[in-house]
Amino acid sequence: MTGDDSWLSTIPAGGRPPVLAREGQRVHAGPRLGEVIRRRPPGLTGNQWNTAARVVLDHVVCADDTGLPQFAVEFRGPAPDASARRVDRIVEAVTASVGLPLLRIGSATLRAADHGPGIVGYVIDARRYADGAAGSDVPAVGFRDIVGRLPDGRTGAVNDLGALARAEAVEAYVARRLADPILRGLHVRWVDGPVEGWSWVEVCPGDFLVERVVLRSYRFSCGVDPARLAEDLAALAVGERLRTLDSDPPAVVGRADLLDDIRRLGQRRDELVNGFAYDQLHQV
């Protein structure tokens, strides 16, 4: 936390039980912004502050010893309407004015209640690991690249949030529920700030289950490359949908449409940091 703590309110554990306690921090679900910030910050009108104060933050991570907020995490659908975008901009202005870091996750599948505590816990671990590595003279393997035993017994990156989904895709393929066992993906960084991750798997010949996740961070470090995190979150979302293949057949994207979407992304390479690295995806 880098802002002026005098603007922030403690969130007592007794008043709002945490949904997760980890590494000297506790995660509270659903406080209003007006509970997190004591009073109207300068530069906001009364109407703007009244709107912002009523906004419910999906998760707020607080220091266990002081109760002071360290950062907030919000989940959003992929295409908020104009009214929702206006509220989001007010929240961005309010959190910026008091120095409260904010991470916003845009996904059609990932939800705060179901996936939030696990994702926030992952970010807490990644940030702590990165802080420890920064204070060491020995070059450290990145948190995302730590190798160990995966849930299916193989050796791989244990901090890949999509690892379980990748294993489930192989199992579904063996059971003849998928046409291909491999989750594929990409990630890009937009010049104006957001990062975007895609993941897809072929459900039946020529039809793909596709997930996209957009991350927007404001004064916030994820502890891992945010673009790779976005792709891993997209793979996690694919895994969620794979679990309901039989009971809830997923909406799929045809091969031609998926290829067109990837080409259109590549055509916007001038809007991307370091261009577009996936021209090889001329077929999927």
C-alpha positions, 0 to 999 in steps of 0.5 A: 500500500503506497497511499495516505493511510489516513483516508482508509478505514480498517475492516475489523475481522469480527465485523466482517469475517474474512473469506481467506487468511493468508501470509499475514493478510486477510481477504474480505468479500463485499465491503462497500467502497464507503466502508474502505475509504473514510471520507470524500477524497478531494476532486470529487463532487458529492454526487460522484462520492455518493455513487462511489461509496455505494459500490460493492468491492468484490474483495479487499485484502487487508493487513492482518495486524492493522486491518488497513486495506492493501488492495482491492480486486473486482470481477466484471463481465466482458462488456459492461454497459455505459452506465457500468463503465461510468461507475468503474471510472469513478471507482478508478478515480476514487481509489487513485486519489487515496493510493489504493491499488486495484485489480479488475478481472473481466471474464464471462465465466469467472465469478467473484463468489466462486473463483475470487478467493482462490484467485486472490490467494494466488495473487497474494502468494505471487506478490509475496514470492516476488517481494522475497525474490527482489530482496535476494542476490540469487536469481530466482525462478519466477513464481509462475515457472516453479516446477513440481508435481501436478495434480495428474502426477506429471511434472510441470509448472505448479503455479499455472492456474490452468494446470488442472484444466489442462489435465481435465482436457486430456481426461475428457479427450481419452473419454471421447468427450473432446476432439483434441486434448490440448488447451491452446492460448495467447496473450497480448498487452494493449498500449492503453493498459489492459492485458488480454488472455485467450484459451481454447479447446476443440470440443468436436471437429471444427468447433471450439470452446473459447474463453477470454480474460481481460486484466486491468491493473491500477497501481498494482503488481500481480507478482507475475506477468499479468499477460500470462496471468490473463491467459492462465485465467482464461484456461481456468475458465475453460476448465470450469466449462469443461466440467459441465460438458455433459449437463450443459453443452457449451456455446462453441465457436467455429474454426473459421470464426476463431481464425478470423478473431485471431487475424483481427487481433493481429491486424491491430498489432500497432495497438499492442505492446511489442506487436503480435507474436502469434502469426503462426496461428494460421490454423487451430 
